[in-house]
Every structure is written in structure tokens, then in C-alpha cells.
Amino acid sequence: MELVFNLNNSGQLSKSCRALGLKTFDSVCNYVKILPYGRNSERSDFTLVLKENKGTCSTKHAFLKQIAIENNEPTVVLFLGIYKMNDANTKGVGDILKQYNLEYIPEAHTYLKLNNTILDVTRTVASKITFESSLLSEEIIMPQQIGDYKVNNHKNYLKNWITAYNIPYTFKEIWNIREACITALNQ
């Protein structure tokens, strides 16, 4: 999905991108996509994507949404989704899930939609099975909601899932299993 609009000079993030020679939204998306996946020093500060040359699904997509906001482009929409994370749609987590006899773990994922088509600059591995086909819920959020709001939403979802499906682990154990999965993705 391609959305080409020129960056203006009024927003701080747009100015930073233009200083790097990035003049269109499409060029910024391509630039952010090739930056390594990794947690930023401040988990909810999406402006660190350029400063630290890395980002997560949250910081990279919130950064891009903020660029769209600065350029009055409402067709770029930021989403928070919860999906069934498993080895089929998230390569690298299978061994950990198998170790705990879990088919999947509900995982929070942040992404963009342009005209109802998903744009995900953090998933570079092509797979026939996507997170989109495993979505359990999704909602529109703003860039400032990638911190506490996202984490609390995810934790509440997991607590309800544990109860509803009689998962034989405590919330703390599930959160630790999930963190092990995320660590496996970074290797």
C-alpha cells in the first residue's frame, strides 16, 4: 500500500525527516521499515525512532501516524490490535509456546491502516498466515496511547483470557512467557 504526500516544514518530526532527505510519507515509511526492531529507551516516546535508529511496532507506527497528523493526512489511522501470537504468524515464538503447552498467547500489536488496508512496517518476513487473520480485537488509538494505555489494555485482555479459557498459568507467568517470546523475536 502506498500513500504519497509531501512532508511540510511545520511539524518537528517532518522537519527531522526532511533533514534526512525524506520528502514524502512513502519515503519515511520505507526508511522506518528498514530500521532495526528494538525497544526504545523510553517505551512510549515515538520521537526516539530517528534518534535511536530503531523501534517497535508501537513506536514506529505512532511515529508514522504523527507524521500524518503533522501533514493533515487523516487517511492514516493507527490501530491497536490483539491477535493470537503463534509460530505460524510470528516466527520465532513456537519453541517457547510449545515449552508451556500453549497454542498461542494474545499479543498486542500496533499498526496502521490506509483506506482500510493494513500497513505494517515491522513485519518483514513474508508469511501466508498473517496476524490480521488471527485478530481477536482492534481499536483506533492515537500516538500518545502506545504507552500505559496499550500495556494496560493488553494486560486486562490477558487476565480475562486466562479466566475465560481456564489457562493453567497465573497472569504473572503468562506475562513472563510473553516476554520470553518477545525476547526470542529480537534474536
C-alpha positions as CSV (number, residue, x, y, z in Angstrom):
1,M,0.0,0.0,0.0
2,E,1.4,3.3,-1.0
3,L,0.3,6.7,0.2
4,V,2.4,9.5,-1.3
5,F,2.1,13.0,0.2
6,N,4.8,15.6,0.6
7,L,6.0,16.4,4.0
8,N,5.5,20.0,5.1
9,N,8.0,22.0,7.1
10,S,5.8,22.9,10.1
11,G,6.0,19.7,12.3
12,Q,9.1,18.8,14.3
13,L,9.1,15.1,13.1
14,S,8.5,16.2,9.5
15,K,11.4,18.6,9.8
16,S,13.7,15.9,11.1
17,C,12.7,13.6,8.2
18,R,13.2,16.3,5.6
19,A,16.7,16.9,7.1
20,L,17.4,13.2,6.3
21,G,16.3,13.8,2.7
22,L,12.9,12.2,3.2
23,K,10.4,14.3,1.4
24,T,7.3,12.1,1.1
25,F,5.3,9.9,3.5
26,D,6.2,6.9,1.4
27,S,9.9,7.5,1.7
28,V,9.5,7.9,5.5
29,C,7.7,4.6,5.7
30,N,10.4,2.9,3.7
31,Y,13.1,4.4,5.9
32,V,11.4,3.4,9.2
33,K,10.8,-0.1,7.9
34,I,14.5,-0.8,7.4
35,L,15.4,0.5,10.9
36,P,16.1,-2.5,13.3
37,Y,13.3,-3.8,15.5
38,G,14.1,-2.9,19.1
39,R,12.6,-1.3,22.2
40,N,13.5,2.4,22.6
41,S,15.0,3.7,25.8
42,E,11.6,5.2,26.6
43,R,8.9,2.7,25.5
44,S,6.2,5.3,24.7
45,D,8.4,8.1,23.2
46,F,7.9,7.5,19.4
47,T,10.2,10.5,18.6
48,L,13.1,8.3,19.6
49,V,12.7,6.2,16.4
50,L,15.0,8.6,14.5
51,K,17.3,9.4,17.4
52,E,18.0,5.8,18.3
53,N,17.6,4.4,14.8
54,K,15.3,1.6,15.9
55,G,11.7,1.0,17.2
56,T,9.0,-1.4,18.0
57,C,5.6,-1.8,16.3
58,S,4.3,0.8,18.8
59,T,7.0,3.5,18.3
60,K,7.4,3.0,14.6
61,H,3.7,3.2,13.8
62,A,3.0,6.0,16.2
63,F,5.9,7.9,14.7
64,L,4.3,7.5,11.2
65,K,0.9,8.4,12.5
66,Q,2.3,11.6,14.0
67,I,3.9,12.4,10.6
68,A,0.5,12.1,9.1
69,I,-1.1,14.3,11.8
70,E,1.6,17.0,11.2
71,N,0.7,16.9,7.5
72,N,-3.1,16.9,7.9
73,E,-3.4,13.4,6.4
74,P,-6.4,11.7,8.2
75,T,-6.4,8.6,5.9
76,V,-3.5,7.2,8.0
77,V,-5.1,5.5,11.0
78,L,-3.3,4.0,14.0
79,F,-4.7,0.7,15.4
80,L,-4.1,-1.4,18.5
81,G,-4.9,-5.0,17.8
82,I,-4.8,-8.1,20.0
83,Y,-4.0,-11.2,17.9
84,K,-3.3,-14.9,18.6
85,M,0.5,-14.9,18.5
86,N,1.9,-18.3,17.4
87,D,4.7,-19.6,15.4
88,A,2.7,-19.6,12.2
89,N,2.1,-15.8,12.2
90,T,5.1,-14.7,14.4
91,K,8.2,-16.8,13.5
92,G,10.4,-17.5,16.5
93,V,7.9,-17.9,19.3
94,G,6.9,-21.5,18.6
95,D,9.5,-23.2,20.8
96,I,8.6,-21.1,23.8
97,L,4.9,-21.6,23.4
98,K,5.4,-25.4,22.9
99,Q,7.5,-25.5,26.1
100,Y,4.4,-24.2,28.1
101,N,1.9,-26.2,26.0
102,L,0.2,-23.1,24.7
103,E,-1.3,-22.9,21.2
104,Y,-1.0,-19.1,21.3
105,I,-0.8,-16.1,23.5
106,P,-2.9,-13.0,22.9
107,E,-0.4,-10.3,21.9
108,A,-0.9,-6.6,21.4
109,H,0.3,-5.2,18.1
110,T,0.2,-1.7,16.7
111,Y,-0.1,-1.0,13.0
112,L,-1.5,1.5,10.5
113,K,-4.4,1.3,8.1
114,L,-4.6,3.3,4.9
115,N,-8.0,3.2,3.3
116,N,-8.8,0.0,5.3
117,T,-5.6,-1.7,4.2
118,I,-3.0,-2.7,6.8
119,L,0.4,-1.1,6.6
120,D,2.9,-2.8,9.0
121,V,6.5,-1.6,8.8
122,T,7.7,-4.0,11.5
123,R,6.8,-7.3,9.8
124,T,9.4,-8.1,7.2
125,V,9.0,-11.8,6.9
126,A,6.5,-12.8,4.3
127,S,4.1,-15.5,5.5
128,K,0.8,-16.9,4.2
129,I,-0.6,-16.6,7.7
130,T,-0.7,-13.0,9.0
131,F,-1.5,-11.5,12.3
132,E,-4.5,-10.0,10.6
133,S,-6.2,-13.4,10.1
134,S,-5.6,-14.0,13.9
135,L,-7.0,-10.7,15.2
136,L,-9.1,-11.1,18.3
137,S,-9.9,-7.3,18.7
138,E,-8.8,-4.0,17.3
139,E,-9.3,-0.3,18.1
140,I,-8.2,3.1,16.8
141,I,-5.7,4.8,19.1
142,M,-3.6,8.0,19.0
143,P,0.2,8.1,19.1
144,Q,0.1,9.1,22.8
145,Q,-1.7,5.9,23.7
146,I,1.2,3.5,22.9
147,G,2.5,3.6,26.4
148,D,0.4,2.9,29.5
149,Y,-2.9,2.7,27.6
150,K,-1.6,-0.1,25.3
151,V,0.1,-2.0,28.1
152,N,-2.9,-1.8,30.5
153,N,-5.3,-2.8,27.6
154,H,-3.1,-5.8,26.8
155,K,-2.8,-6.9,30.5
156,N,-6.5,-6.7,31.0
157,Y,-7.1,-8.7,27.9
158,L,-4.7,-11.4,29.1
159,K,-6.3,-11.5,32.6
160,N,-9.7,-12.0,31.0
161,W,-8.3,-14.7,28.6
162,I,-6.7,-16.6,31.4
163,T,-10.1,-16.8,33.3
164,A,-12.3,-17.3,30.2
165,Y,-10.2,-20.2,28.8
166,N,-9.0,-21.7,32.2
167,I,-5.4,-21.2,31.3
168,P,-3.3,-23.1,33.8
169,Y,-0.9,-20.2,34.5
170,T,-1.1,-17.0,36.6
171,F,-1.1,-13.6,34.9
172,K,2.5,-13.1,36.0
173,E,3.5,-16.4,34.5
174,I,1.8,-15.6,31.2
175,W,3.4,-12.2,31.1
176,N,6.8,-13.7,31.6
177,I,6.1,-16.3,28.9
178,R,5.1,-13.5,26.6
179,E,8.3,-11.5,27.4
180,A,10.3,-14.6,26.6
181,C,8.5,-14.7,23.2
182,I,9.4,-11.1,22.6
183,T,13.0,-11.7,23.5
184,A,13.1,-14.6,21.1
185,L,11.9,-12.3,18.3
186,N,14.9,-9.9,18.9
187,Q,17.4,-12.7,18.4
